[in-house]
């Protein structure tokens, strides 16, 4: 399948693309879309022709390649590795923004030189747009990396351990893993391990027989059984008593359990996703958490970044959360309030942001949330609102984009764009957007 120059024949490559049910495009090494199959074109009805345009222009509305705008570029990765590459990107589509798995395969000529790329696009089920993401909203590198891990592990049955501070949305991520998995049509059962007393823990998790203990007047179905075929989410797994940890280990190792008061061994067909804000590795060292259970739960760890490390995601989340807590009122956020929201350290993470906005809605009589609707201490920048280990992050916070005279900085700064972003305390993507907005190179 090559022409006289040893290159693959385009007509045959295009014909091959048309046989594929998923959206695919054919690109050259210069990011130019050479062909798109019908499945891809179906996503762009009534839109400008995509063939002949750059892939980053169509998918991201960028005027430079992804890696120059703070993204991971699968084409550049493939050029370096010479192999197929896979990344998760947030794409613009006529139906809204969508997280999509991008799988890029290099096509070589007779001499072994990469001449084309076939790119497969696969939207994540249950996360088609911000409206469908149920709170999983963001575009910062830290957030996209987390979502890429979610997309990779969700189709498997591997145990997942979500680690992150309180309020970062661990149950939302667990729910996303379930919705993207092959178990999406089966139950998703969440267990708050911190809210169960040790005396009731085993009964709640595994169920009990009638007469198993005082007060057990009827047989009870446990949460493991209720989650049959689906996903069991163990929130705050670090709070599970040692006496129960060994029984949970048996469930993970053998897929079996017993109801309290029953000798019968029952089979469990569930996927375990657990979460904690506690340092389980340190708890293993002190003997308060079983090492063998830790290894079973920690097959695929995912770290949830705190809100203070997600940059521009704060304002994206603020807009989405405001629409939910405003009870139908058409509320906006003033520039001054947006500046403060961007600078605050959020020790309570997304949960705290939602609470702040809900309070502001109650205080606001107009159509715009302003600084006076935020707590007084926040307006004054009081450090006592932030835990001591975060105080430095607030006191020496990076300058907001609106506060920087970017043209003046560019005239005096000598270094790469990556170095400039680090100097300003911004992400590369934020810097790129500011440069683009100001018409600067």
N, C-alpha and C positions, 0 to 999 in steps of 0.2 A: 504494500500500500504506500508507494512512494513515487514521486515524479522523477523526471530525468536528472534533477539536481540532488536526488536522495532525500527530499523532504516528503513527509506524509501528504497525500493528496487531500486537499481541503474538501472536495466534494464527498469523499468517502467518510471523512471525519464528521461532516455536517449530517450526512445520512445516518451515521451511527448515533449522533445526539438525538435525532428524531425518534429513535426506537426506545429511548429511555423515558420512563413515566415521571421521574422527578425533574424539577427545573434544572437545566444545565446550560452553560454558556461555554464558548470556545474563545480563548484570549491569546494574543501574542505576547511576547516578552515585554512589550511596551504598554501593557495594560489595556490595549484596544480590543473591544469585543468584536470578534469576526463573525460569530454566528450564535444564535440562541434558539433552543428548541421550542416546540409549541407549549410545553408545560411552563417554561419560563415566560414566554410572551403572554400567556393567559393571566399572569399577575400584573401586566402592564397595559391593559385595555385602555384605549383612548389616551395613551401617553405617547410621548415623543419616541421615535424609533431608537432602539438601543444599539443596534449594530453600527459600528463605526465610532461609538463613544467610548470613553474610558470607564472601566469597571468601577473605579472609586467615585467617579462623577455620578453614575447611575445609582449606586447603592448607598453612598454616603453624602452626596452633594458636595464633595470636596473638590478643590481645584488642584490638589497635589495628591500623590499616592498615600495610602493609609499610614505607612510607617513614618511619613513626614508630618502627619497630623496627630501623632501620639497613639496610633493604633498598632496592632500586630498585623503585618501584611503577609498573607500566606504565599503570595507569589515571590516575594523577596526571600522568605524562609526556604521555599523550594529551590530557588536559584542557588542558595548557599548549600543546602543539604543534598540536592539532586534527587529528592524523594518526594513522595506524596505528603502533603501537610494538611492539618485540620485545625481550624480556629472557630471561635464563636464571635459573631459580629452583630451589632445592632444596626439593621438596615432600614432605610426609608422605602416604603412601598405605598402604592395608592390606597391601601387599606390601613395605613398607619405604620408606626415603627414596629419592627418585629425582630426578635432574637432569632438568628438563623445559624445553623451549623454549616460551615463552609469547608468543603473537602476539595482540595486542589491536586490534580494529577498531572505530572509533566509528560509531554509527548516529545519524543526524540526523533531526529532524522537518522539517516543511514550511518552517519559518522558518530552518532551518540550525543550530538549537541541538542540541548533543549530548544525547541522552536515554538511550541504552543503549550497551552494549558487547558485542560478541561476542568471546569469548576462546577461542582454540584452544590445546590442550595437546598437546605432542609429546615423549614421553620420548626421551632420547638412547639410541640403540642401544649396547649394551656397557657402559653406566654406570647400570644400573637401580637399583642400591643400593650401599651401602658394600661389601657382600660381592662385588659384581661389578666394583667400580671398580679392582681390582688395584693398590691403593696410592694412587690419586687420591682422597683423602678430605679433605674440608674444607668449611667453610661460611663462612669469613671473607670479607669483601668482596674482598680481593685475589685469593683463590683463585677465587671465583665469577666475577670479571671475567675471569680467565684462561680458565676453562672456557667462558665465553660466547664468547670469541674462538675457542676450539677448535671449538665448535659451529657457528660461522659459516663457518669456512674449510674444515672437513672435507668437506662435500659437493662442493667444487670440486676442480680439479686444480692449483690455484695452489701454487707453491713456498712453503714455510713455513720461517722461520728462528726457532728456539727459542733464546732468550738467557737466561742465568741462571747463578748460581754453581754450582760443583760440588756434587752431592748433592741438587739440587732436584727431580730426577725427570724429566729431559728425555726419556729413552727411554720412560718411562711415558706422557708426554704424546704423544710421537710415535706410540706404539702406540694411544693413544686416538683420535688423528686418523685412523689407518688403520681402526680398528674401526668408526668412525662413517661412514666414506666409502663410496662405491659400489664400492671395491676391497676391501672387507672379506673377501671369499672368496678373494682372491688372496694371493700371498706378501708377508710383511713381512720385509725383509732389513736387518739393522743392520750398519754398517761402523764400526769403531773407527779413525778416521783417525790417532789418536795412537799406535796400536800397530803401524802398518805402516811398515817401512823404505822409503825412497824407491825403492830398487832393485826392490822387489816390489810397490809400490803400483799401478802401471799394470796389471800382470799380474793382481793380485787383483781390481781393479775391472772391467777389460774382458776378462780372459781372454787366453790366448795359444795360438798354434798349435804343433804339435810341431816341435821344432828351432828355435824362435824365438830361443833363447839356450841357453847351456850348462846342461844339467840339465833342459831342457824335453823330456822323452822322450815325453810324451803331450799331446794337445790338452786345454786346461783351459777350463772355462766360468767366466766372470767373474761377479761379484756383480750387475752391472747386468743381465745376462742371467737370472740366477737370480731376480731380482725382477720379471721380465716380467709386466705386467698389474697389478702391485701397487705397493708403496711401498718406496723405497730410502731408508733413514735413515742420513745421514752424520753420525756423532757426532764432536764436536771438529773441525769442518770447518776451523777456523783453523789446524790443523796440517798441512793438505794442502800438499805442496811446490809451489813456483811452477811447476815443469816439468809437473806434473800438472794444475794449475789451468786451464791453457789448454785441455786436453782435456776437462775437466769442463764448461768453458764451452761447448764445441762440443756436448756432449751436451745441455745445457740449451737452447741456441739452435736446434739442428737436429733433436734427437732421434735423432742417429746417433753411432756410435762404430766403432772398428776394434779387433779383437783384436791383441795384440802379434804381429808377424810375419806379418800378413795384410793384403793390399791391399783386401780386401772391406769395403765400407761396410755396416754392420749397423744395423738400425732398433731403437730402444729405446722401449718403451711403458711408462714408469714415472713415478711421481710422486715428486718429490724433497722430502724433509723433512730439514733440517739443524739442527745444534745446536752451540753453542759457549759457553764461559765467558769467552772472550777478547774484547777490544774490537776487533771487526773494522773499525769505522770508523777507529779510530786506526791499525790495521795498514795500511789503505789509504793513509793519509797518509804512513806511513813506507816504503811500497813493498813491504811483506812480504805483502800480499794484493791481488789484482787488483781494481781498482775495478769493471770490467764484470761480473766474477763476483759480487762483493758485491751489485750491483744485481739480478742474476738470482736470487740466493738469498734476498734480502731483500724479496721481493714482499709477503709477509704476515708481519711480525715478531710474535712473541708473547713477552712477558716473563714468566718464571717467578719469582714472589716468593720471597725467602729465608724460611726457617721463622721467623726472629725477627720477621717482619712479618705473621705469620698468626695471632697472638693465640691464641684458644681452640682452633685447629686442632691445636696441639701435643698436647693431651690426647686429642683424637679419634684422632689418628694413633698415639699411645702405646698406647691400648687395642687398636686394630686390629693394630699390629705385635706387641704382646705376645702376642696370640692365635697369631701365626704362629711366633714364636721360642720359645715356652714348651713346644713339643713335647707338646702335649696336657695339660699341667698346668694346673689351674684357678687361675692366679695373678691377684692383684689388685695395685693400687698404693696405698700408704698416702697419707693426706692430706699428710704432710710431703714425701714423694717427689713427689707431684703438684705441690706448690707450687714445689719446686726445678725440676722439668721445665718448668714454665710460665715460670720466670724466666731460665733459661739462654739464651745468645745463639746457640748452635748454629752455629759457623763451618763445620761439615761438613754442616749442613742435615739433611734426612730420613735420609740415609745414616748420619750420626753418631747420630741418635736411635735408629735400629735397632740399631747396634752397642752403644750404652749399655745398651739393654734386653736384648740377647742376653747381655752380660756379667753384668748383674744377675741374670738367670735362673740362670746357672751358680753364682753366689754365694749365692742364696737357697735355704734349706732348708725354709722354711715355705710359707705360702700367700699371702704379701703382700710385694711389693718395698718396702723401706724405705730411708731415706737411707744407712744403712751399707752397702747393696749397690751404691751409686754410688761412683765413684772418690773417694779421700780429698780430693784437691785441689778437687773439685767441692763437697764438703760445706763446705770452708773458704771457698769463693767466690774461689779464687785467680785473679787476673786473667791469670796467665801461660798459663792454658788457653785464652784467647781472643785472637785476633790483635789487634794494636795498634789497627787501624782500627775494631775492634768493641768495644774495652774500655769506651768510654764508654757504649755501649748497655747493658752489664751493670752497670757501676758505678752508673749513674743510672737503673736499670731502673724502669719504671712500677710502681706498687704493685699487688699482686695483689688480685683482688676480695675474697678472704677477709681481707685485711689492712686493709681500709678500713671505717671506721665510717660507712657510707653515710647513715644518718639524720642524723648530726651534720654531715656535709658538706652535705647538702641544706639544713639550717637556716641555714648560713652563706653558701652560694653564691648569687650573683645572676647569672643568665644562662640561656641556652637549654640544652636537653638536649645538643645537639651540642657546645656550649662546655664543658659539664660533662664529657662523655666525653673531650674533648681535654685538659682539665685533669687528669683522672685517668690519662691515658695509655691509655685503653681504646677499643675500637670502640663505636659507638653501639649495636650489637646486644648486646655484653656488658653495657653499662649498662642497656639495656632488660630483659635477663633478670634482672639483679640486682634492679632495681626491682620487677619482677613477682614474683620469689621472696620478697621482703620485704613485698609488699603495699603498695608505695609508689607514689604518682603521680609 
